[in-house]
Amino acid sequence: MEQVAFLPLGSIIILRGTVKKLSIAQRGVQLPSEDDGAPRYFDYGAILYPEGLVEDQLVYFNHEQILKVIFEGYRDEDDALIVGELNRILKTLDEDARRIHSQAYGRNSQWEKKRMPLNKLR
C-alpha cells in the first residue's frame, strides 16, 4: 500500500464533482459499513466551509478524490509525526478495510449519520 501524503487539519479543499468547499477535520478514519458492519477506511473526514459542523454532518473521502486544495493547513513536527504514524498503521490494515462501498454514495465518499448525498455539495 502506498503512503498517503495527508493534508494537514484545517486544509480547505474541493472534491471532484462538487463546488462546495470543505475543511479537513479528521485523517485516517475507519467506520463500520451500514451494509455488513465491515470496517471501511477513509483518508479524511471534513466539515462544510465556511459553515463548520452543522448538526452531525461530516463527509468522508479519500485523497485521490480531491480536485483542488484551496488552502493548506498548518504543518509542524507534530503533524509530521502523526502523518508518519498514520502511514505506518495503514500498512497494517487489511485491504478489505480500504475498500469503500461506492454504489450508494458515488465517488467513494459518504456523509456519515445524516447521509447527505454529494449532489448537495454542488
Secondary structure as UniProt FT lines:
FT   TURN            9..10
FT   STRAND          12..15
FT   TURN            16..17
FT   STRAND          21..32
FT   TURN            34..36
FT   STRAND          39..48
FT   TURN            49..51
FT   TURN            55..56
FT   STRAND          58..61
FT   HELIX           63..65
FT   STRAND          66..71
FT   HELIX           77..92
FT   HELIX           95..98
FT   TURN            103..105
FT   TURN            107..108
FT   STRAND          110..112
FT   HELIX           118..121
//
